[in-house]
Amino acid sequence: MTALASEAATSPPTTQPPTARDKWRRRGPLLPALIFTIIITQIPFVLTIAISTLHWNILQPGEKSFLGLGNYQSFAGLQNYATVFSDARLRNAVVNTVVLTTSVVVISVLIGLGLAILLDKRFPGRGLARTLLIAPFLVMPVAAALLWKHALYNPDYGLFNGILNWIWQLFGAGEGPTIDYVSRWPMPSVIAALVWQWTPFMMLILLAGLQSQPGDVLEAAKIDRAGSFQTFRFITLPHLRQYIELSALLGSIYVLQTFDAIYTITQGGPGSATTNLPYEIYLTTFRKYEYGESAAAGVVTVIATIIVATFALRTISSLFKEEISR
């Protein structure tokens, strides 16, 4: 009896599997949030897909009404999607989007990596330097675009031309050249403004990766008399690989949706030299009033963003798994 009593006392209590009522009791408080999310995100997206299958131009009112929102001409099927992939304007917008996104992300990652390496070192005023370098990321996109367009790029009173005039006068060459940066180099002008804004974002992610390096490995490299370049190439850079991928993927998601800088600095011009896909969707909706075509382009943009976001989430998941396994 004593043995049986001691065995019963030491044996773990049996747990009953949760019933359906227990599951709903735990998930019930989340139901309002789920309903709210569906209403805010999924219903508009479904309506956008429905509109993308219609011939709908408000300058040419039709006889049929769509949910009381307006009249459309006819059912288009997938014709609007065919227009998105075959229209020269939209193809040019896709090329500009790829060029803009790739240039901004690559340059921002490289500059952010250099700044992160500098801020990883100890020096007086490092906290102030970090705060100042993060500041561009905290500026509203429209305000940042206005700052670059008027305070820096303006050919009459911009800072860049002011510095050129000062250098010319310093060397006794008279008045310096007056350069209209936005008209002469429209795409580099937009890229420079976006790089200034997104470099702090890349720097923060890469700085977090640098500070998570295992100290014993770096100490072992010093004991083995490895140089700074060798340590960076064979230890730091492989460690930062996933952080670089993460910053590039997240940056691509955000830069892909750039509208503020294009609208404020160049308005897609000259011509269509800087028109990216979000701005082309805006022009199709509010200049051509082609609701069906713009909705199809919006659906394509959302699908492309989801694909990029999926790779980003997988990278984040693998990064967390690696940190937990250490």
C-alpha positions as CSV (number, residue, x, y, z in Angstrom):
1,M,0.0,0.0,0.0
2,T,2.8,2.4,0.9
3,A,4.5,1.7,-2.5
4,L,1.3,2.2,-4.4
5,A,0.6,5.5,-2.5
6,S,4.1,6.8,-3.2
7,E,3.8,5.9,-6.8
8,A,0.5,7.6,-7.1
9,A,1.9,10.7,-5.4
10,T,4.9,10.9,-7.8
11,S,3.1,10.1,-11.0
12,P,2.1,13.2,-13.1
13,P,-1.5,14.0,-13.2
14,T,-3.3,13.1,-16.4
15,T,-4.4,16.0,-18.6
16,Q,-7.7,15.9,-20.5
17,P,-7.5,17.0,-24.2
18,P,-9.2,20.4,-24.7
19,T,-12.7,20.3,-25.7
20,A,-14.3,22.3,-28.5
21,R,-15.8,24.6,-25.8
22,D,-12.4,25.2,-24.3
23,K,-11.0,26.1,-27.7
24,W,-13.8,28.6,-28.4
25,R,-13.3,30.0,-24.9
26,R,-9.7,30.8,-25.7
27,R,-10.3,32.0,-29.3
28,G,-13.5,33.9,-28.6
29,P,-11.9,37.2,-27.5
30,L,-9.9,37.2,-30.8
31,L,-13.0,36.9,-32.9
32,P,-13.9,40.7,-33.0
33,A,-10.3,41.5,-34.1
34,L,-10.5,38.9,-36.8
35,I,-13.8,40.2,-38.1
36,F,-12.5,43.8,-38.1
37,T,-9.4,42.7,-40.0
38,I,-11.5,40.9,-42.6
39,I,-13.7,44.0,-43.1
40,I,-10.8,46.4,-43.4
41,T,-8.5,44.4,-45.6
42,Q,-10.1,41.5,-47.4
43,I,-13.5,43.0,-48.4
44,P,-11.9,46.0,-50.2
45,F,-9.4,43.6,-51.9
46,V,-12.2,41.4,-53.1
47,L,-14.1,44.4,-54.4
48,T,-10.9,45.5,-56.2
49,I,-10.6,42.1,-57.9
50,A,-14.3,42.4,-59.0
51,I,-13.7,45.9,-60.4
52,S,-10.7,44.7,-62.2
53,T,-12.9,42.5,-64.4
54,L,-15.1,45.4,-65.6
55,H,-14.8,48.0,-68.4
56,W,-15.4,51.0,-66.1
57,N,-14.6,54.6,-67.2
58,I,-16.6,57.3,-65.4
59,L,-16.3,59.6,-68.4
60,Q,-18.3,57.0,-70.4
61,P,-21.2,56.0,-68.1
62,G,-22.8,52.7,-68.9
63,E,-26.2,51.3,-68.1
64,K,-25.3,48.8,-65.5
65,S,-24.6,49.7,-61.8
66,F,-22.0,47.9,-59.7
67,L,-23.2,47.6,-56.1
68,G,-24.6,51.1,-56.3
69,L,-21.2,52.6,-56.7
70,G,-21.4,53.6,-60.3
71,N,-22.2,52.4,-63.8
72,Y,-19.9,50.3,-65.9
73,Q,-19.9,49.4,-69.6
74,S,-19.5,45.6,-69.7
75,F,-17.7,42.6,-68.2
76,A,-14.1,42.5,-69.3
77,G,-12.9,39.2,-67.8
78,L,-9.1,39.1,-67.8
79,Q,-8.7,41.8,-70.5
80,N,-7.6,44.4,-68.0
81,Y,-4.9,42.1,-66.8
82,A,-3.8,41.6,-70.4
83,T,-3.6,45.3,-70.8
84,V,-1.5,45.6,-67.7
85,F,1.1,43.2,-69.1
86,S,1.0,44.5,-72.7
87,D,0.5,48.2,-72.4
88,A,3.8,50.2,-73.1
89,R,3.1,52.7,-70.4
90,L,2.6,50.0,-67.8
91,R,5.7,48.1,-69.0
92,N,7.7,51.3,-68.7
93,A,6.3,51.8,-65.2
94,V,7.3,48.3,-64.2
95,V,10.9,48.8,-65.5
96,N,11.1,52.1,-63.6
97,T,9.8,50.4,-60.5
98,V,12.4,47.7,-60.7
99,V,15.2,50.2,-61.4
100,L,14.1,52.5,-58.5
101,T,13.6,49.7,-56.0
102,T,16.8,47.8,-56.8
103,S,19.0,51.0,-56.8
104,V,17.6,52.3,-53.5
105,V,17.8,49.0,-51.7
106,V,21.3,48.2,-52.9
107,I,22.8,51.6,-52.2
108,S,20.9,51.9,-48.8
109,V,22.2,48.5,-47.7
110,L,25.8,49.3,-48.6
111,I,25.8,52.7,-47.0
112,G,23.9,51.3,-44.0
113,L,26.4,48.5,-43.6
114,G,29.3,51.1,-43.5
115,L,27.5,53.3,-41.0
116,A,26.6,50.2,-38.9
117,I,30.3,49.2,-38.8
118,L,31.3,52.7,-37.7
119,L,28.6,52.9,-35.0
120,D,29.5,49.5,-33.7
121,K,32.8,51.0,-32.5
122,R,33.1,52.9,-29.2
123,F,33.8,56.6,-29.6
124,P,32.8,59.8,-27.8
125,G,29.3,61.0,-28.9
126,R,28.3,57.7,-30.3
127,G,24.7,58.0,-28.9
128,L,24.3,61.5,-30.5
129,A,25.6,60.2,-33.8
130,R,23.1,57.3,-33.8
131,T,20.3,59.7,-33.0
132,L,21.3,62.0,-35.9
133,L,21.7,59.2,-38.3
134,I,18.3,57.7,-37.5
135,A,16.5,61.1,-37.9
136,P,15.9,60.9,-41.7
137,F,13.9,57.7,-41.2
138,L,11.6,59.6,-38.8
139,V,10.7,62.4,-41.3
140,M,7.4,62.1,-43.1
141,P,7.9,61.0,-46.7
142,V,6.1,64.0,-48.2
143,A,8.1,66.4,-45.9
144,A,11.4,64.6,-46.9
145,A,10.5,64.9,-50.6
146,L,9.7,68.6,-50.3
147,L,12.9,69.1,-48.4
148,W,15.0,67.6,-51.2
149,K,13.0,69.3,-54.0
150,H,13.1,72.8,-52.7
151,A,15.9,73.1,-50.1
152,L,18.5,71.0,-52.0
153,Y,17.5,70.6,-55.7
154,N,16.0,74.0,-56.5
155,P,18.2,75.7,-59.2
156,D,17.7,79.2,-57.8
157,Y,18.1,78.9,-54.0
158,G,18.9,75.2,-53.5
159,L,21.8,74.1,-51.2
160,F,23.6,72.1,-53.9
161,N,23.8,75.1,-56.4
162,G,24.7,77.3,-53.5
163,I,27.7,75.1,-52.6
164,L,28.8,75.0,-56.3
165,N,28.6,78.8,-56.5
166,W,30.6,79.2,-53.3
167,I,33.3,76.8,-54.6
168,W,33.4,78.7,-57.9
169,Q,33.8,82.0,-56.1
170,L,36.4,80.6,-53.7
171,F,38.7,79.8,-56.6
172,G,37.9,83.1,-58.4
173,A,36.0,81.5,-61.3
174,G,33.0,83.9,-60.9
175,E,29.4,82.6,-60.7
176,G,29.0,78.8,-60.6
177,P,26.8,76.8,-62.9
178,T,23.0,76.7,-62.3
179,I,21.9,73.1,-62.5
180,D,18.3,71.9,-62.5
181,Y,19.0,68.5,-61.0
182,V,15.4,67.2,-61.2
183,S,15.1,68.0,-65.0
184,R,18.6,66.8,-65.9
185,W,18.8,63.7,-63.7
186,P,15.2,62.8,-62.7
187,M,15.7,59.2,-61.6
188,P,19.0,59.7,-59.7
189,S,17.3,62.7,-58.0
190,V,14.5,60.5,-56.7
191,I,16.9,57.7,-55.8
192,A,19.1,60.0,-53.8
193,A,16.1,61.3,-51.7
194,L,14.9,57.7,-51.0
195,V,18.4,56.5,-50.1
196,W,18.7,59.3,-47.6
197,Q,15.4,58.2,-46.1
198,W,15.9,54.5,-46.1
199,T,19.6,54.1,-45.1
200,P,18.8,54.5,-41.4
201,F,16.3,51.6,-41.6
202,M,19.0,49.4,-43.1
203,M,21.6,50.6,-40.6
204,L,19.4,49.7,-37.6
205,I,18.9,46.1,-38.8
206,L,22.6,45.6,-39.7
207,L,23.7,47.3,-36.4
208,A,21.6,44.8,-34.5
209,G,23.2,42.0,-36.4
210,L,26.7,43.3,-35.6
211,Q,25.9,43.6,-31.9
212,S,24.6,40.1,-31.8
213,Q,27.9,38.5,-32.9
214,P,29.3,35.9,-30.4
215,G,32.1,37.5,-28.5
216,D,34.0,34.3,-28.0
217,V,34.3,33.8,-31.7
218,L,35.7,37.3,-32.2
219,E,38.1,36.8,-29.3
220,A,39.3,33.5,-30.8
221,A,40.0,35.4,-34.1
222,K,42.1,37.9,-32.2
223,I,44.0,35.1,-30.5
224,D,44.7,33.5,-33.9
225,R,46.0,36.9,-35.1
226,A,43.3,37.4,-37.7
227,G,43.3,40.8,-39.3
228,S,40.3,43.2,-39.4
229,F,39.6,42.4,-43.0
230,Q,39.9,38.7,-42.5
231,T,37.6,38.8,-39.4
232,F,35.0,40.8,-41.3
233,R,35.2,38.6,-44.4
234,F,35.1,35.2,-42.7
235,I,33.2,35.8,-39.5
236,T,31.2,39.1,-39.6
237,L,29.9,38.9,-43.2
238,P,28.6,35.3,-43.0
239,H,27.0,36.2,-39.7
240,L,25.3,39.3,-41.3
241,R,24.1,37.4,-44.3
242,Q,20.6,36.9,-43.0
243,Y,20.4,40.4,-41.6
244,I,21.4,41.8,-45.0
245,E,18.7,39.6,-46.7
246,L,16.1,40.7,-44.2
247,S,16.9,44.4,-44.6
248,A,16.9,44.1,-48.4
249,L,13.6,42.2,-48.5
250,L,11.8,44.6,-46.1
251,G,13.2,47.6,-47.9
252,S,12.0,46.2,-51.2
253,I,8.5,45.9,-49.9
254,Y,8.4,49.5,-48.8
255,V,10.3,51.0,-51.7
256,L,8.1,49.1,-54.1
257,Q,5.1,51.1,-52.9
258,T,6.8,54.5,-53.3
259,F,4.4,57.2,-54.3
260,D,5.2,60.3,-52.2
261,A,8.6,61.0,-53.6
262,I,7.6,60.5,-57.2
263,Y,4.5,62.7,-56.9
264,T,6.3,65.5,-55.0
265,I,9.7,65.7,-56.7
266,T,9.0,64.8,-60.4
267,Q,5.3,63.9,-60.8
268,G,6.5,61.0,-62.9
269,G,8.4,63.2,-65.4
270,P,9.9,64.4,-67.5
271,G,7.5,62.5,-69.6
272,S,7.3,59.1,-67.9
273,A,11.0,58.9,-66.9
274,T,10.3,58.3,-63.2
275,T,6.7,56.9,-63.4
276,N,6.6,53.8,-61.3
277,L,3.8,51.4,-60.9
278,P,2.0,53.0,-57.9
279,Y,2.1,56.4,-59.6
280,E,0.9,54.9,-62.9
281,I,-2.0,53.4,-61.0
282,Y,-2.8,56.9,-59.7
283,L,-2.7,58.4,-63.2
284,T,-4.9,55.6,-64.6
285,T,-7.4,56.2,-61.9
286,F,-7.5,60.0,-61.6
287,R,-6.4,61.1,-65.0
288,K,-7.7,58.5,-67.4
289,Y,-10.6,57.5,-65.0
290,E,-10.1,53.8,-66.0
291,Y,-11.2,52.1,-62.8
292,G,-11.1,48.6,-64.2
293,E,-7.5,48.9,-65.6
294,S,-6.2,50.6,-62.5
295,A,-7.8,48.0,-60.3
296,A,-6.1,45.2,-62.3
297,A,-2.7,47.0,-61.9
298,G,-3.3,47.3,-58.2
299,V,-4.1,43.6,-57.9
300,V,-0.8,42.8,-59.7
301,T,1.1,45.1,-57.4
302,V,-0.4,43.5,-54.3
303,I,0.4,40.0,-55.5
304,A,4.0,41.1,-56.2
305,T,4.2,42.6,-52.7
306,I,2.8,39.4,-51.2
307,I,5.5,37.4,-52.9
308,V,8.3,39.6,-51.7
309,A,6.7,39.7,-48.2
310,T,6.6,35.8,-48.1
311,F,10.3,35.6,-48.7
312,A,10.8,38.3,-46.0
313,L,8.8,36.4,-43.4
314,R,10.6,33.2,-44.2
315,T,13.9,35.0,-43.7
316,I,12.7,36.4,-40.3
317,S,11.5,32.9,-39.3
318,S,14.8,31.3,-40.1
319,L,16.6,34.2,-38.3
320,F,14.6,33.6,-35.1
321,K,15.1,29.9,-35.3
322,E,18.9,30.3,-35.5
323,E,18.9,32.8,-32.6
324,I,16.8,30.4,-30.4
325,S,19.0,27.4,-31.2
326,R,22.1,29.2,-29.9
